[in-house]
Amino acid sequence: MDTDTQLPERDRSSGPVQGEEEGPRSARITDRGGLRGALSAVLRWPGGGGPLRRAGVLLVACVIVLLLVGNCLVQPFLIPSGSMRGTLAVGDRVLVNKLAYRFGGTPQRGDVIVFDGLGSFTQETPEENPLAALVREGASSVGLMSPARNDYIKRVVGTGGDRVTCCDRLGRIMVNGQPVDEDYLYPGDEPSRVPFDIVVPDGRLWVMGDHRSDSRDSRDHLGEPGGGTVPVDRVVGRADWIGWPFGHIRSLQRPGSFARVPDPDSGPGHAGAPHG
């Protein structure tokens, strides 16, 4: 055997051959560092750039919070017409409690409610430019613009099963045979100049404005599908407070006008077929 022959040695000056795992590992480390840096930059951005940027970020955050609250809890609603004068003035912002009927509660006689009138007060969705509709939806959700054209605010006068008639010999609305003294009406208004007699179907509401001579309400839709009544599941919420202007701020309590109204099945004036 030739003892002088030696195996060639590997060049120690050369770096180790990169295995299949070494490359991806280093790439992962680099990627994590990049992600941490990007996240850190995002977190630092709102506080940097001076007071103008911080004010803009705060404004956007406030708008987002208002939109979330308006869509889920309490929504400001701009009063667009005089149909509720006596209680609400044009330009008032009422705060609509969207949770009032969310957990088993139902609208009661005397409640002031906001509802979607599609299918009862309006039979078709009013046409509107999509961009304008988006702007309106966002602005109305914080009380800066009038609500959608098919949103209404009225007072509940009759609930499912009630017989609502107009009028007794003193000109008062009657519910289940009981005259109702509506002290919330606009001064000088009659309870109704339009005679009617209707039994409210279950799951629906008979609603009227407080300014009866200037209100298009259930009376105006007697000949339409639903007979002027509004489905309970179309109710957006109950108007509980006037939040603006400052001089009008107050809570909207359910009046005692309906306290003596009997249940639908016990009222002496409930029997008989309804008519308009």
PyMOL commands that set and color helices and strands:
alter all, ss='L'
color gray80, all
select helices_A, chain A and resi 22-44+51-72+130-140+212-214+218-221+232-234+246-248+256-258
alter helices_A, ss='H'
color red, helices_A
select strands_A, chain A and resi 74-78+93-97+112-116+151-158+163-166+173-175+178-179+196-199+204-208+230-231+235-244+250-251
alter strands_A, ss='S'
color yellow, strands_A
deselect
rebuild
show_as cartoon
